[in-house]
Amino acid sequence: MLDPGDYPELTAAVRANAFGAAEEWIDDSDVAFGIDLLLDGIEALIARSARDEPARD
């Protein structure tokens, strides 16, 4: 999923097991929380962009 050319540091961290083994990912609520947080940030960015965009006539 990671392109080592675009994300060399992150790729190295994943390969070094910096985020834990897959067996440790047993609680889907952690994933759901992360996705919700990401989507909230995207929503805020869109709202800010719409607010800051000059009105078109």
PDB file with one MODEL, atoms N, CA, C and O in Angstrom:
MODEL        1
ATOM      1  N   MET A   1       0.811  -1.199   0.000  1.00  0.00           N
ATOM      2  CA  MET A   1       0.000   0.000   0.000  1.00  0.00           C
ATOM      3  C   MET A   1       0.851   1.258   0.000  1.00  0.00           C
ATOM      4  O   MET A   1       0.411   2.303  -0.478  1.00  0.00           O
ATOM      5  N   LEU A   2       2.039   1.171   0.520  1.00  0.00           N
ATOM      6  CA  LEU A   2       2.911   2.340   0.556  1.00  0.00           C
ATOM      7  C   LEU A   2       3.886   2.317  -0.602  1.00  0.00           C
ATOM      8  O   LEU A   2       4.452   1.274  -0.929  1.00  0.00           O
ATOM      9  N   ASP A   3       4.081   3.457  -1.214  1.00  0.00           N
ATOM     10  CA  ASP A   3       5.100   3.572  -2.251  1.00  0.00           C
ATOM     11  C   ASP A   3       6.388   4.015  -1.566  1.00  0.00           C
ATOM     12  O   ASP A   3       6.473   5.150  -1.097  1.00  0.00           O
ATOM     13  N   PRO A   4       7.382   3.152  -1.501  1.00  0.00           N
ATOM     14  CA  PRO A   4       8.625   3.507  -0.816  1.00  0.00           C
ATOM     15  C   PRO A   4       9.294   4.746  -1.403  1.00  0.00           C
ATOM     16  O   PRO A   4      10.012   5.450  -0.694  1.00  0.00           O
ATOM     17  N   GLY A   5       9.071   5.020  -2.672  1.00  0.00           N
ATOM     18  CA  GLY A   5       9.645   6.218  -3.278  1.00  0.00           C
ATOM     19  C   GLY A   5       9.006   7.492  -2.765  1.00  0.00           C
ATOM     20  O   GLY A   5       9.678   8.511  -2.609  1.00  0.00           O
ATOM     21  N   ASP A   6       7.694   7.437  -2.499  1.00  0.00           N
ATOM     22  CA  ASP A   6       6.972   8.609  -2.000  1.00  0.00           C
ATOM     23  C   ASP A   6       7.044   8.746  -0.483  1.00  0.00           C
ATOM     24  O   ASP A   6       7.046   9.859   0.042  1.00  0.00           O
ATOM     25  N   TYR A   7       7.104   7.616   0.220  1.00  0.00           N
ATOM     26  CA  TYR A   7       7.065   7.615   1.682  1.00  0.00           C
ATOM     27  C   TYR A   7       8.173   6.734   2.256  1.00  0.00           C
ATOM     28  O   TYR A   7       7.879   5.729   2.903  1.00  0.00           O
ATOM     29  N   PRO A   8       9.426   7.084   2.035  1.00  0.00           N
ATOM     30  CA  PRO A   8      10.509   6.202   2.479  1.00  0.00           C
ATOM     31  C   PRO A   8      10.582   6.024   3.999  1.00  0.00           C
ATOM     32  O   PRO A   8      10.837   4.921   4.482  1.00  0.00           O
ATOM     33  N   GLU A   9      10.362   7.103   4.751  1.00  0.00           N
ATOM     34  CA  GLU A   9      10.440   6.994   6.213  1.00  0.00           C
ATOM     35  C   GLU A   9       9.293   6.164   6.775  1.00  0.00           C
ATOM     36  O   GLU A   9       9.500   5.323   7.649  1.00  0.00           O
ATOM     37  N   LEU A  10       8.080   6.403   6.269  1.00  0.00           N
ATOM     38  CA  LEU A  10       6.928   5.642   6.748  1.00  0.00           C
ATOM     39  C   LEU A  10       7.055   4.173   6.369  1.00  0.00           C
ATOM     40  O   LEU A  10       6.725   3.294   7.165  1.00  0.00           O
ATOM     41  N   THR A  11       7.531   3.904   5.160  1.00  0.00           N
ATOM     42  CA  THR A  11       7.739   2.524   4.732  1.00  0.00           C
ATOM     43  C   THR A  11       8.733   1.819   5.641  1.00  0.00           C
ATOM     44  O   THR A  11       8.520   0.671   6.031  1.00  0.00           O
ATOM     45  N   ALA A  12       9.816   2.504   5.978  1.00  0.00           N
ATOM     46  CA  ALA A  12      10.817   1.916   6.871  1.00  0.00           C
ATOM     47  C   ALA A  12      10.231   1.655   8.252  1.00  0.00           C
ATOM     48  O   ALA A  12      10.525   0.628   8.864  1.00  0.00           O
ATOM     49  N   ALA A  13       9.407   2.570   8.748  1.00  0.00           N
ATOM     50  CA  ALA A  13       8.790   2.388  10.065  1.00  0.00           C
ATOM     51  C   ALA A  13       7.838   1.205  10.070  1.00  0.00           C
ATOM     52  O   ALA A  13       7.816   0.432  11.027  1.00  0.00           O
ATOM     53  N   VAL A  14       7.055   1.056   9.017  1.00  0.00           N
ATOM     54  CA  VAL A  14       6.118  -0.076   8.931  1.00  0.00           C
ATOM     55  C   VAL A  14       6.883  -1.389   8.854  1.00  0.00           C
ATOM     56  O   VAL A  14       6.531  -2.363   9.521  1.00  0.00           O
ATOM     57  N   ARG A  15       7.920  -1.411   8.047  1.00  0.00           N
ATOM     58  CA  ARG A  15       8.722  -2.632   7.920  1.00  0.00           C
ATOM     59  C   ARG A  15       9.433  -2.981   9.220  1.00  0.00           C
ATOM     60  O   ARG A  15       9.697  -4.155   9.483  1.00  0.00           O
ATOM     61  N   ALA A  16       9.748  -1.977  10.040  1.00  0.00           N
ATOM     62  CA  ALA A  16      10.400  -2.213  11.338  1.00  0.00           C
ATOM     63  C   ALA A  16       9.388  -2.551  12.421  1.00  0.00           C
ATOM     64  O   ALA A  16       9.755  -2.711  13.585  1.00  0.00           O
ATOM     65  N   ASN A  17       8.107  -2.661  12.044  1.00  0.00           N
ATOM     66  CA  ASN A  17       7.029  -3.012  12.975  1.00  0.00           C
ATOM     67  C   ASN A  17       6.834  -1.942  14.053  1.00  0.00           C
ATOM     68  O   ASN A  17       6.517  -2.258  15.200  1.00  0.00           O
ATOM     69  N   ALA A  18       7.027  -0.675  13.674  1.00  0.00           N
ATOM     70  CA  ALA A  18       6.902   0.436  14.615  1.00  0.00           C
ATOM     71  C   ALA A  18       5.476   0.612  15.131  1.00  0.00           C
ATOM     72  O   ALA A  18       5.265   1.186  16.199  1.00  0.00           O
ATOM     73  N   PHE A  19       4.509   0.123  14.381  1.00  0.00           N
ATOM     74  CA  PHE A  19       3.109   0.314  14.761  1.00  0.00           C
ATOM     75  C   PHE A  19       2.487  -0.953  15.321  1.00  0.00           C
ATOM     76  O   PHE A  19       1.273  -1.008  15.515  1.00  0.00           O
ATOM     77  N   GLY A  20       3.281  -1.953  15.578  1.00  0.00           N
ATOM     78  CA  GLY A  20       2.771  -3.192  16.146  1.00  0.00           C
ATOM     79  C   GLY A  20       2.425  -4.205  15.072  1.00  0.00           C
ATOM     80  O   GLY A  20       2.291  -3.880  13.893  1.00  0.00           O
ATOM     81  N   ALA A  21       2.290  -5.408  15.509  1.00  0.00           N
ATOM     82  CA  ALA A  21       1.951  -6.502  14.597  1.00  0.00           C
ATOM     83  C   ALA A  21       0.465  -6.488  14.283  1.00  0.00           C
ATOM     84  O   ALA A  21      -0.330  -5.916  15.029  1.00  0.00           O
ATOM     85  N   ALA A  22       0.098  -7.113  13.190  1.00  0.00           N
ATOM     86  CA  ALA A  22      -1.301  -7.166  12.778  1.00  0.00           C
ATOM     87  C   ALA A  22      -2.183  -7.826  13.830  1.00  0.00           C
ATOM     88  O   ALA A  22      -3.363  -7.497  13.949  1.00  0.00           O
ATOM     89  N   GLU A  23      -1.616  -8.754  14.593  1.00  0.00           N
ATOM     90  CA  GLU A  23      -2.415  -9.432  15.624  1.00  0.00           C
ATOM     91  C   GLU A  23      -2.909  -8.462  16.694  1.00  0.00           C
ATOM     92  O   GLU A  23      -3.895  -8.735  17.378  1.00  0.00           O
ATOM     93  N   GLU A  24      -2.224  -7.332  16.835  1.00  0.00           N
ATOM     94  CA  GLU A  24      -2.594  -6.362  17.858  1.00  0.00           C
ATOM     95  C   GLU A  24      -3.803  -5.527  17.458  1.00  0.00           C
ATOM     96  O   GLU A  24      -4.383  -4.845  18.304  1.00  0.00           O
ATOM     97  N   TRP A  25      -4.191  -5.565  16.203  1.00  0.00           N
ATOM     98  CA  TRP A  25      -5.322  -4.785  15.714  1.00  0.00           C
ATOM     99  C   TRP A  25      -6.597  -5.603  15.870  1.00  0.00           C
ATOM    100  O   TRP A  25      -7.119  -6.154  14.901  1.00  0.00           O
ATOM    101  N   ILE A  26      -7.087  -5.674  17.091  1.00  0.00           N
ATOM    102  CA  ILE A  26      -8.277  -6.481  17.332  1.00  0.00           C
ATOM    103  C   ILE A  26      -9.503  -5.636  17.628  1.00  0.00           C
ATOM    104  O   ILE A  26     -10.621  -6.151  17.641  1.00  0.00           O
ATOM    105  N   ASP A  27      -9.310  -4.349  17.863  1.00  0.00           N
ATOM    106  CA  ASP A  27     -10.419  -3.485  18.239  1.00  0.00           C
ATOM    107  C   ASP A  27     -10.764  -2.555  17.081  1.00  0.00           C
ATOM    108  O   ASP A  27     -10.041  -1.597  16.808  1.00  0.00           O
ATOM    109  N   ASP A  28     -11.865  -2.842  16.408  1.00  0.00           N
ATOM    110  CA  ASP A  28     -12.276  -2.027  15.265  1.00  0.00           C
ATOM    111  C   ASP A  28     -12.641  -0.603  15.664  1.00  0.00           C
ATOM    112  O   ASP A  28     -12.636   0.290  14.817  1.00  0.00           O
ATOM    113  N   SER A  29     -12.956  -0.373  16.931  1.00  0.00           N
ATOM    114  CA  SER A  29     -13.323   0.982  17.340  1.00  0.00           C
ATOM    115  C   SER A  29     -12.145   1.938  17.186  1.00  0.00           C
ATOM    116  O   SER A  29     -12.354   3.126  16.942  1.00  0.00           O
ATOM    117  N   ASP A  30     -10.910   1.448  17.322  1.00  0.00           N
ATOM    118  CA  ASP A  30      -9.740   2.295  17.110  1.00  0.00           C
ATOM    119  C   ASP A  30      -9.660   2.737  15.651  1.00  0.00           C
ATOM    120  O   ASP A  30      -9.367   3.899  15.370  1.00  0.00           O
ATOM    121  N   VAL A  31      -9.913   1.831  14.740  1.00  0.00           N
ATOM    122  CA  VAL A  31      -9.897   2.153  13.315  1.00  0.00           C
ATOM    123  C   VAL A  31     -11.029   3.115  12.992  1.00  0.00           C
ATOM    124  O   VAL A  31     -10.822   4.096  12.279  1.00  0.00           O
ATOM    125  N   ALA A  32     -12.213   2.848  13.504  1.00  0.00           N
ATOM    126  CA  ALA A  32     -13.362   3.715  13.261  1.00  0.00           C
ATOM    127  C   ALA A  32     -13.103   5.117  13.801  1.00  0.00           C
ATOM    128  O   ALA A  32     -13.462   6.105  13.161  1.00  0.00           O
ATOM    129  N   PHE A  33     -12.482   5.207  14.976  1.00  0.00           N
ATOM    130  CA  PHE A  33     -12.153   6.510  15.551  1.00  0.00           C
ATOM    131  C   PHE A  33     -11.197   7.266  14.637  1.00  0.00           C
ATOM    132  O   PHE A  33     -11.384   8.458  14.390  1.00  0.00           O
ATOM    133  N   GLY A  34     -10.178   6.584  14.137  1.00  0.00           N
ATOM    134  CA  GLY A  34      -9.218   7.220  13.248  1.00  0.00           C
ATOM    135  C   GLY A  34      -9.857   7.699  11.959  1.00  0.00           C
ATOM    136  O   GLY A  34      -9.564   8.798  11.488  1.00  0.00           O
ATOM    137  N   ILE A  35     -10.727   6.882  11.388  1.00  0.00           N
ATOM    138  CA  ILE A  35     -11.416   7.270  10.156  1.00  0.00           C
ATOM    139  C   ILE A  35     -12.336   8.454  10.412  1.00  0.00           C
ATOM    140  O   ILE A  35     -12.386   9.386   9.609  1.00  0.00           O
ATOM    141  N   ASP A  36     -13.064   8.427  11.523  1.00  0.00           N
ATOM    142  CA  ASP A  36     -13.935   9.555  11.879  1.00  0.00           C
ATOM    143  C   ASP A  36     -13.128  10.839  12.028  1.00  0.00           C
ATOM    144  O   ASP A  36     -13.547  11.898  11.562  1.00  0.00           O
ATOM    145  N   LEU A  37     -11.984  10.745  12.668  1.00  0.00           N
ATOM    146  CA  LEU A  37     -11.120  11.907  12.856  1.00  0.00           C
ATOM    147  C   LEU A  37     -10.641  12.449  11.515  1.00  0.00           C
ATOM    148  O   LEU A  37     -10.651  13.659  11.290  1.00  0.00           O
ATOM    149  N   LEU A  38     -10.230  11.568  10.641  1.00  0.00           N
ATOM    150  CA  LEU A  38      -9.782  11.967   9.309  1.00  0.00           C
ATOM    151  C   LEU A  38     -10.913  12.630   8.526  1.00  0.00           C
ATOM    152  O   LEU A  38     -10.715  13.677   7.910  1.00  0.00           O
ATOM    153  N   LEU A  39     -12.089  12.025   8.549  1.00  0.00           N
ATOM    154  CA  LEU A  39     -13.224  12.592   7.822  1.00  0.00           C
ATOM    155  C   LEU A  39     -13.659  13.929   8.396  1.00  0.00           C
ATOM    156  O   LEU A  39     -14.051  14.824   7.647  1.00  0.00           O
ATOM    157  N   ASP A  40     -13.596  14.081   9.719  1.00  0.00           N
ATOM    158  CA  ASP A  40     -13.912  15.368  10.342  1.00  0.00           C
ATOM    159  C   ASP A  40     -12.951  16.446   9.867  1.00  0.00           C
ATOM    160  O   ASP A  40     -13.357  17.582   9.623  1.00  0.00           O
ATOM    161  N   GLY A  41     -11.687  16.094   9.736  1.00  0.00           N
ATOM    162  CA  GLY A  41     -10.697  17.048   9.250  1.00  0.00           C
ATOM    163  C   GLY A  41     -10.953  17.445   7.809  1.00  0.00           C
ATOM    164  O   GLY A  41     -10.824  18.616   7.453  1.00  0.00           O
ATOM    165  N   ILE A  42     -11.317  16.476   6.978  1.00  0.00           N
ATOM    166  CA  ILE A  42     -11.630  16.772   5.577  1.00  0.00           C
ATOM    167  C   ILE A  42     -12.862  17.660   5.490  1.00  0.00           C
ATOM    168  O   ILE A  42     -12.902  18.601   4.698  1.00  0.00           O
ATOM    169  N   GLU A  43     -13.859  17.361   6.300  1.00  0.00           N
ATOM    170  CA  GLU A  43     -15.073  18.177   6.322  1.00  0.00           C
ATOM    171  C   GLU A  43     -14.753  19.620   6.720  1.00  0.00           C
ATOM    172  O   GLU A  43     -15.272  20.557   6.114  1.00  0.00           O
ATOM    173  N   ALA A  44     -13.911  19.802   7.724  1.00  0.00           N
ATOM    174  CA  ALA A  44     -13.525  21.141   8.159  1.00  0.00           C
ATOM    175  C   ALA A  44     -12.746  21.871   7.073  1.00  0.00           C
ATOM    176  O   ALA A  44     -12.930  23.073   6.879  1.00  0.00           O
ATOM    177  N   LEU A  45     -11.889  21.164   6.373  1.00  0.00           N
ATOM    178  CA  LEU A  45     -11.124  21.773   5.282  1.00  0.00           C
ATOM    179  C   LEU A  45     -12.041  22.236   4.163  1.00  0.00           C
ATOM    180  O   LEU A  45     -11.865  23.328   3.623  1.00  0.00           O
ATOM    181  N   ILE A  46     -13.013  21.416   3.814  1.00  0.00           N
ATOM    182  CA  ILE A  46     -13.970  21.790   2.762  1.00  0.00           C
ATOM    183  C   ILE A  46     -14.783  23.006   3.195  1.00  0.00           C
ATOM    184  O   ILE A  46     -14.985  23.931   2.409  1.00  0.00           O
ATOM    185  N   ALA A  47     -15.247  23.006   4.436  1.00  0.00           N
ATOM    186  CA  ALA A  47     -16.037  24.130   4.938  1.00  0.00           C
ATOM    187  C   ALA A  47     -15.211  25.410   4.943  1.00  0.00           C
ATOM    188  O   ALA A  47     -15.707  26.472   4.569  1.00  0.00           O
ATOM    189  N   ARG A  48     -13.960  25.313   5.363  1.00  0.00           N
ATOM    190  CA  ARG A  48     -13.091  26.495   5.391  1.00  0.00           C
ATOM    191  C   ARG A  48     -12.822  26.987   3.977  1.00  0.00           C
ATOM    192  O   ARG A  48     -12.818  28.194   3.736  1.00  0.00           O
ATOM    193  N   SER A  49     -12.600  26.081   3.048  1.00  0.00           N
ATOM    194  CA  SER A  49     -12.354  26.463   1.652  1.00  0.00           C
ATOM    195  C   SER A  49     -13.583  27.155   1.063  1.00  0.00           C
ATOM    196  O   SER A  49     -13.456  28.148   0.346  1.00  0.00           O
ATOM    197  N   ALA A  50     -14.754  26.637   1.361  1.00  0.00           N
ATOM    198  CA  ALA A  50     -15.990  27.236   0.853  1.00  0.00           C
ATOM    199  C   ALA A  50     -16.210  28.619   1.451  1.00  0.00           C
ATOM    200  O   ALA A  50     -16.684  29.531   0.773  1.00  0.00           O
ATOM    201  N   ARG A  51     -15.865  28.766   2.711  1.00  0.00           N
ATOM    202  CA  ARG A  51     -16.052  30.048   3.400  1.00  0.00           C
ATOM    203  C   ARG A  51     -15.063  31.091   2.882  1.00  0.00           C
ATOM    204  O   ARG A  51     -15.409  32.265   2.755  1.00  0.00           O
ATOM    205  N   ASP A  52     -13.838  30.669   2.584  1.00  0.00           N
ATOM    206  CA  ASP A  52     -12.792  31.592   2.161  1.00  0.00           C
ATOM    207  C   ASP A  52     -12.804  31.876   0.664  1.00  0.00           C
ATOM    208  O   ASP A  52     -12.107  32.779   0.203  1.00  0.00           O
ATOM    209  N   GLU A  53     -13.583  31.119  -0.097  1.00  0.00           N
ATOM    210  CA  GLU A  53     -13.633  31.289  -1.538  1.00  0.00           C
ATOM    211  C   GLU A  53     -14.421  32.553  -1.863  1.00  0.00           C
ATOM    212  O   GLU A  53     -15.515  32.753  -1.335  1.00  0.00           O
ATOM    213  N   PRO A  54     -13.870  33.413  -2.735  1.00  0.00           N
ATOM    214  CA  PRO A  54     -14.614  34.640  -3.093  1.00  0.00           C
ATOM    215  C   PRO A  54     -15.901  34.301  -3.855  1.00  0.00           C
ATOM    216  O   PRO A  54     -15.949  33.342  -4.624  1.00  0.00           O
ATOM    217  N   ALA A  55     -16.921  35.094  -3.628  1.00  0.00           N
ATOM    218  CA  ALA A  55     -18.213  34.873  -4.297  1.00  0.00           C
ATOM    219  C   ALA A  55     -18.068  35.120  -5.788  1.00  0.00           C
ATOM    220  O   ALA A  55     -17.392  36.058  -6.212  1.00  0.00           O
ATOM    221  N   ARG A  56     -18.711  34.267  -6.582  1.00  0.00           N
ATOM    222  CA  ARG A  56     -18.703  34.419  -8.035  1.00  0.00           C
ATOM    223  C   ARG A  56     -20.008  35.051  -8.483  1.00  0.00           C
ATOM    224  O   ARG A  56     -21.085  34.687  -8.011  1.00  0.00           O
ATOM    225  N   ASP A  57     -19.900  35.996  -9.396  1.00  0.00           N
ATOM    226  CA  ASP A  57     -21.104  36.656  -9.912  1.00  0.00           C
ATOM    227  C   ASP A  57     -21.487  36.099 -11.246  1.00  0.00           C
ATOM    228  O   ASP A  57     -22.476  36.533 -11.836  1.00  0.00           O
TER     229      ASP A  57
ENDMDL
END
